[in-house]
Structures are given as C-alpha cells and as structure tokens.
Amino acid sequence: MSPVYAFSCRHNIICHHMGERDTTMTFDSAYVYSILHPHFQQRVLLDEPLAQHSSFGVGGTADIWIEVGTREELGDLIKLCVQRQWPLLIVGAGSNILFADAGVRGIVASVAFRRYQLEEQRDGTALVIAEAGVRWNDLLKDLIPHGWSGLEFGIGIPGTLGGGIISNTGAHNHDLGQVLEWIEVLDARGCMNENPPPVFPVISFRRYPKESLDLGYRHSRFREGRVTHIDANGQLIIPSRNLIEPTELVVTLALCVHHDDPARLEAVLQQHAQTRTHDDPAQRHAGSIFKDPIGTGEENATAATLIAQAGLAGKRHGGAEISKRNANYILNLDEQGTHASAGDIAALIIEAHQGVLAQTGISMALNVELLGAWKFIGAS
C-alpha cells in the first residue's frame, strides 16, 4: 500500500473505505456517520447545533460534526471526502463565523489539534511552533510567567491562531503577522478538479514564509475568494463553496518571541485585558463585524464610529442588537425568550453597511464569514 495511507491504516481509520465509490450522488448522513464513527467515536456527532460552536450563538445544524485531533487525521478525512464526494467544511473555534439558520449540509470538521513547543534560538529569542488549533489565551498563560514576550497584545482575542492568521488578527496596534516567521499549509487544491474523482487523492503539506502571504490589515491571501460582500443595493454576495472548504488550511505557525521581565509583561497583560473588558459588550456577541476603513480621509473613521454616527447604535432586529458600547459588535440578546437568529444578525449587518454607505459613501468591508445554506437576504 502507498505510504500516503500509512497513518490511516495504523489507526484503523479511513483507508479501509478507500477505493469504494459513493454512487448515490446524495449525502446520506446516517451512512456517512456509520463510516466515520468507528474511528472518531464521541468526536463525531449527527445533526449538531452550530449555535454551540459560534461566538454569535446562532445557526442551524451540521449534518455531521467532527473534532479532528491531528493534521494527519484531517488529511485522511479530506482524502476520503474527495474520493467519496462528501462536502467538507473546516472551521476553527467559530469566532466571527455566522452560520446560516438552515445550517450546513455535509460534514463540518473543527480543528482541535492544539500542541505547541518552544524552540530557543542563540540570540535569546525563541520560536513558538504552534498547531493551528492553539487558543491565544491558553498560550499566553504559559508564555508570560516565563518571560516570553511578543504575543501579549492578543489577550482576550477569541479563536485559534490558525484562524487568526487568515485575517491577520490584531489589537493595540499590533497584529499576528508582525511576529510570524512561517506557516505550514495543508494543500488540497491539486485533487479538487479531477473528473471522475481520484480513487487515491493526493494532498500536500507546504511551508510558506510570511513574505509570501500578502499580509495586511485584517487580510492575508487566504481570505481572497472567501469573504462575503455587500453590494450597493444591500444584497449579500456569498462566495460559492468548494467540495473541500477551504482548499488550503493553515496547520502550523512559527511565531517569534523574546525575553522580557515577567512582572512587566503581566502588568501589560492586565492593562490590555482591562481595555478589552471596557470595550467589549457584556452580552454574548461577536465582532468586529466590519474592518475599519483605511485611506478614506475620514477623521477617526473606525467602523464603530461610522455606524454610531449613522444613528444605528442600539438598533434591534428580532433578538439581535447593534451594541451601544461598540457599534462594530452585534449582540445576541437572548433575554426573556427572545433569541437572535442568523437572519436577524445578517439584517443588522446589511442595515449598518447601507446606513454608513448612504451617509458617507464608504462601503465597509466585512470582517466576518457567512457560512452554510444561506437563502436570499438583502436590504428591506
């Protein structure tokens, strides 16, 4: 047997089913579950509510939900899905993802590999080699007491490091790209356009230096083609979904840190945490919804300021509200039996965009992803 399936066979996972073709041309959740359950056990779930896996707290169900524990396991799952033509959507922690009320058809796989190691360099710096599922706050809890500095600006940022580099997440005038050295990517693009689907799909792991990633303000090249847009008429333009989405997935990051005084770092950490606590709404929420406009010529043209100046802070739709504290956040009120839907949140996103566009001529770019079986939604 080809070495590419060695991991599968050692762990009795997917290779047993390689070579079989799904001739039904439909996604039979019960059948797919029966194939996956022997390996994933309690990590694979049928009809899983996506609201439990999104910072917005909304969304329908995923036909199948899987937590993937290693990058090799994810690679094997991708190969099986390509060979059997099963739709696969890969996500991180679900921060700033708005799942549709109708849910997601096919398989949703959550990246749950979270190991990291510290490689000290001769110049007193170190590389943190982190898997994509590592949470920022968890990493800081280990680094700060040992005096490793460079990532403290990210305290309180939700989500995973792998998801963070896709949007080049940041705060306090710093971003993840400034400390990044390189990433490793699982690349499934080569097996996506074959017809008929390959019996033995080939994926690859590639390493890229940060200079090749087109990093900018809340941007990397991985966001191209994945971002929902709102047109001048207030219609959501949602990108079409590939069989495997995304076709390139960050699996490992190398981040540069350096020594500093642990007491000073702890003080900085507390200051950043207090700022975030002051700025963030108390209710369940997600944001930033929009990127801050760049190069508009508007003084203090943050998205939050523009939305508030358009008179939309506190605007409600169903169980959702544009935050009065920071208008670039949307709250899921979830009070007195009123619970927001994804449609409520999408309606407020459109209203905020159109209100700012009408008042200033600025078309704000979305900083959230809309995923799943969305129906037509536009300005009322």
DALIN-V828617 format. One record per helix or strand of 3 or more residues. SS is the DSSP state (a for helix, b for strand). FROM is the first residue (numbers start at 1). LEN is the number of residues. If there is no record, write none. Layout:
ss,from,len
SS,FROM,LEN
SS,FROM,LEN
This chain:
ss,from,len
a,3,8
a,15,3
a,29,15
b,44,6
a,50,4
b,61,8
a,71,14
b,88,4
b,97,3
b,104,8
b,116,5
b,125,7
a,136,11
a,152,3
a,161,6
a,176,3
b,180,8
a,189,3
b,204,6
a,210,3
a,221,3
b,235,3
b,248,12
a,262,18
a,303,7
b,320,3
b,330,3
a,342,19
b,369,3
